[in-house]
Amino acid sequence: MADGGPRPGRREKAGARSLLLTVLGEFVLPRGGEVWTGTLVTALGTLGVEEKSARQALSRTAAEGLLEPARHGRRVRWSLTAAGDRLLREGTERIYGFMRGPHDWDGRWLVLTAGVPESQRRLRHRLRTKLTWLGLGSPAPGLWVIPDASKEAAVRDVVRELHLDGRAFAWTGPSAGIGDLGELIMAAWDLGDVEKRYLRFIERFERVTPGSDREAFVNQVLLIQEWRHFPFLDPDLPAELLQQDWPGPRAAAVFHDLRNRWHRRAQAEWDAMQDGTATSG
């Protein structure tokens, strides 16, 4: 019997705003960045989000400057702002480009020190968020590392954006061979947790066979919703630094295969929802 995948009442609860961003990136952005309120409410309802929560998510996303409304009589049509368009395009590129294939490693590391006092918690949080997104790990307070010297320009941009030029220093080069690299990696990244997440992802999705366009839509959104966390959790280390049975590449293959397999039917369901709500708002 085909497994239609997780049901709204049985799966882990995902935030309405998070689901909204996934829907916007996967279905609205490729169609010019405009959509009726009714279509989004219907789509989120299919994903188990109540109408009130869906409308609140829309309002919050607009308040953040990512969407803007335009009235057409009694109806409302939403458009992505420049900031919203940029955010979703960057996210899409990161989600679909992540672990797309093996990459060569020249043996060089980037090491960053950045002194931010405990009293500046907001700045510390912003720095951690931005560096983690770039894949850097922190094996000790104030110290960040990544085995990818090509991230130098991106790290420099973060330092400048946060006005840390006078408190940050960075170097690139090969390891000096002092200390155990395995211990460094364990201290910098929680790869044990990432491995468990990959295995759960594979177990959850690889046997799912949607029986309808609606199930394809729901499962494609949930698939992307789960996968989008991995670029933030996994630094995508070179194969030379990972165990041979690391499940990341297998999980990536599952993601891309299923997304490609479900894409046409999920898009057809979105089109049907658009047609059904074209006169509602």
Disulfide bonds with the S-S distance in Angstrom:
none
